[in-house]
Amino acid sequence: MEATGMIRSDVGIEYPDIQYHFVPLVISYDGSSSLREHGFQVHAGPNRSKSRGRVEAVSRDPATPPEIRFNYLSHPDDLVEWRKVCLSFHFLLPHAVSKG
């Protein structure tokens, strides 16, 4: 079971701008296999990135994979948003991990 949480990173923001995913197992980043150890993972990211990628057909043959350009962090505001995401872990993780 996966859980999701959203927060506003600052006062005055109209919508939650950071999203967290809590996963109670250890998986490879591409999700292809889970490891046999105990663990959990937390993934986070901004909700409304301004960067835009594209998916483009490169052939009329439907079996030919499209060209995919993610174009991550191509808009300067996205770097600001990711900095907020990283800083939010400074406040989140000490409260989320038990010191037992």
N, C-alpha and C positions, 0 to 999 in steps of 0.2 A: 504494500500500500504506500503510495506517495502522498505527501501533503504539500500544499502550496500556501504561502503567505505573501501578502503585499503590504508595503509601507509607503508612507510619504517621507522623503528624505529631508524635508525642510518645511517650516511654517509657510503657509500661503500657497502651497502647491495644491492645485484643484483635484488631482487624481493621484492614486498610488503610483509612484514612478520607479519603484524597485520591487522585483518579484523574486521570492526564494522558493526553491524546491528541496524538500527533505526526503531522502530516499534511504530506507532502512536496510540497505545491503550495499555490497561493494561490487561495482561493475566497471568494466573498461569504459573509457570515455565514449566510444561509439555505440555502447550498449549491446555489443555482440555476445558477451558472455559475462556471467557473474562469477566472482571468485568464491572459494569455499570458506574463506575466513569470515568472522563476525565483523560488522562495522556499519557505518552509515556514511552518506555523502550529502553535502549541501551544495546546491548549485544556485547561482544568483545572476541577475542581469537587469539592465534597464528595460522598462516596459515599452517605451515609445522611441526607439532609435530613429534618428533622422537620416541615417545612411540608407541607401537603396541599392540593392543588387539587381541581378536580372537572370532570367532563364531564357535561353534562345535556342530554337531549333536550328541544327546545323545541316540537316538533311531532310529530304522528303520521306525517307525510310523511317517508319515509326519505331523500328527496333534500334535505331541509332540514338545513343544517349544525347541529351541536350547539353549545351555548354552552360555551366552554372558559374556565375561570378557573385560571390557573397558580398564583397565590397565593404567588409567590416571597417568601422572607424573612419570612413571617408569624410564624414561631416565633423567639423571641429567640436560641435556640442556633444557628440558621443563620447569624446575623451573626458569631458566634464562629468557626464552621467556615469561613466565607468569608475571614475575616481570616487564618486559618491557611493557606488556599490561596494568598492573595496574598503572604504572607510567605515561603512556600516557594519562590516564584520568585526571591527574593533569593539563595537558596542554589543553586538549580538552574541558572539560565541562565548564570552565569559559567563553569560547567563544561561546559555543553552547546554553547556557541558557540566555534568555533575562533578563535584570535587570529592566524591566518596571514596 
